[in-house]
Amino acid sequence: MISARRIRKRFGRLDVLNGVDLDVARGSVTAIVGPNASGKTTFNRIILGLVRADTGEVTVDGNFIDDDGKYRAKIGYMPQIARYPENLTGRDIMAMLRDVRGPGVVRDEELVDTLRLGPVLDAPLRVLSGGTRQRINAAMAFLFSPDLLILDEPTAGLDPISAGVLKEKIRRERDAGRALIVTSHVLSELDEIADRIAFLLEGSVRFDGSRAELLQATGQSSLERAIASLMGAQPPGPPR
């Protein structure tokens, strides 16, 4: 689905990505993990076309990312904090997205029902709690049955029931053959849903493999302990 090769990105004097190679396959959940400032968000923003890599290449379904942005129609994106006009309602935003996508697009409104959004869709966003906004944000990401989902801290702010609903939706989308990228600091939750782990540190991929391979390589029994083991094994980086 996605192939990224030799991706480098610098902001000023700061090297954010240093030659990242990473593939994201259909029918799997790829968790991109690492400490703050490791390059996770920048990598996702390059895939989305929101940031341009300095060097390297990215393909989606064998097609190079280009300036016309047509490939984005295949992507559902759930940012950690969605930025929508505060005076609009959830229903307004969904209608706007449907207009942008045009007629004939298959819609998936399952999360509207299972996350109990019906009673709040007609309220302005400014009066909604952070958790309710996050539920709307989740429904938006899945709304048009995308082939690729990029989910940034998807359960942040959700109550346990809503988080469970979303994780089950992620599993079903994976089983349906879609590709998913999930970034999260809640490693215990990634332990439940991730098939593959890409560990970034200082802009480089320090591990890329299945969850089972990571546990075997580190001799640990959980993803949380395995990632902690990887971080402890890394040499200190240059001062910044």
N, C-alpha and C positions, 0 to 999 in steps of 0.2 A: 504493500500500500504506500508506505513512505520509505524513501531511501535518502539519507543525508550523508554526504561525503566531504571530509576535510573542511568542515564549517568553522570559520574563524570570525570573531566579532570583537571589535575594540571600541570602547567609549572613552575618548580622550586618551589618557595614558593607561587606562585599565583594560587589560585583556580579559574579556568575559567568557569567550569560547575559544579554545585552543585546538583546532583541528578535530572537531567532533565527528565521528562516524557512528551512525545509528540507523537501524532499520526498525520499522513498525509494521507488523504483519496483521493481516485480517484474521479474525477469529481469536484475538488475544487481547489481554489487558497489559499494556506496558507501563510500569510505574517508573517515573523519573524522580529519583530521590537524591538528596544531598543537603548540606547546610545552606543557610542563607548566603546569597551572593555566589552560589556555585554555578549559575548559568541556566537553571531550569526554565525560568520565565522567558529569558531571552531566546532560548531554543524554541519554545512554543510560539513566541511572537514571530520568529522567522518562518516557521511552518505556516502561520496564518497570514503571512505577507505584511505584517504590521511593522517589521524591522527587516532591513536588507542585510544579508551577510556580507562581510568584506571580501571573503574568498570562499570557495567551495560551491557545491551544487546540491539542490534538493529536487527530488522528483516525487510526484504523487501519481500513482498508477502508471508509472513509466513516463509521465509527461513532466517536463521541467516547469518549475514555478516561473511564471512570467508576469508581466505588468498588467495584463487584462483581468486577472483575478478570477477567471471563470472556475478554476478548480475549487474555489472557496465554497461553491454551492454544495460540495460534497461534505462539508465540515460543519459540525455542531460544536459550539464553543461555550463553555461555562467558566467565565472568569471568577476569580475569588471575590471581587467586588464589581458588580455590574453598574455602569454609569448610564442611567436613563433619566430623561426629564422628570422632575419630581411631580409635576402637575398631571402627568399621564397616568392612566390606569394600566394594570396588567393586560386587560382586554384590548386597550388602545395599542399597546406595543405589539401584541400578537397579530392584530389586524394590519399594522404597518409592515411587519415582517412578511405576512402573507402577500401583501401588495407588491413588496420588493421581489419576492420569489416568483410571482406570476401565477397564472392559472395552471391547473393540472398537476401541481406538486402534491405528492402523497404526504398527508399529515399524520402525526402520531401524538394524540392528545391524552394518552394513557395517564401520564403523570399529573395532568390537570385533575383527574378524578382521584387517583390513588394518594396524591398529596393534599387532597381536600382544598383545592384552590377556588372552587366555584363561588363561595361566599365572599371572597376578597378580591376577585378580579375587577370589580367595578369601583374599587376604592383607589384614590390617588396614592401613588407610591409614597408620598411624603408622610402619610399617616400609618404606614405599615411597619411592623417590627423588622429587625434585621433577618430573623429566621424566616419570616414570611416572604421577604424579598428573595431570600436564597431559594426557597421552594419555587417561586416564579422563575428565577434564574435557571433552575434545573429543568423545568418544563420547557423553557425556551430552547435549551440546547438540544433537546430530543425532538423538537416540534416537527421537523421536516424529514425524519427518518434518514439522518446523514450516514454516509459510509464510514466516516471518521469522526470520532468525538474526542475533543481535548477538554479535560476537566481539571480545573485548577482549584485545589482544596475544596472538593465538591461537598463534603459533609460539614464544613465549617459553619457553625451557627445553627445547624439543624438539630431538632430534638431527636432522641433515639429512635422513635418510630419512623419519622421521615427519613432519617439516615438509613435505616434498614430497608425502607421502600426503594430508595435510590440505589443502594448496593445491589439489591435484587434486580433492578432494571439494568444495571451495568452488566450483570452476569448474563441476563437474557440477550442483550444486544451482542455480547461477545459470542454467545452460542449461535446467534443468527448470522455470524460471519463478519461482523463489523470490527473495525480496528479502534482501539481506545487507548489514549494516553492519559494517565492520571498522575498528577503531582500532589503530594500531601506530606505534611509532617506527622500525621497520625499513622504511624507505621503498623500499629495493631490492626487498623482497618485495611490497609494495603495487604496485610498478611491474609486477609479473607478473600481478596478479589484479584490480586496480581498474579499473572502467569510468568511475567518476565520483569527483571529488575535492571535498570540502568542507573548506576551510581555515579553522580557527577561531583567532582571536587576541583575547585579552582579552574573551572572551564574545561576539564578533561574527563573523559569517561574512564573511570578506574575499575569498573566492573560492568559487564553486560552479559546476562545469561538468565536462565530460568531460576525461579525461586528455589527449587530443589538443588540446583548447582551452587547457588549462593550459600545455602545452609551447609552443604557438604564442604565447600571450600573454607568456610569459617569455623566449622565444627559447632555451630550454634543450632538451637532448636526453634528460634523464632526470627522473624524478619527484623524486629527491633534490635535484638541482640546481635544479629549478623551485621547490620549497618553500623552499629556502635563499634563492632570489632574492626570493620573496614576503616572507619575514621581513626581509630586508635593506631592502626598500622601505617597510616600515611605519614611520610616525612613532613615536617613543618614547611609551609610555603614561604615565599619571600616576604619581607615586611611591606606593609602598605600604609 
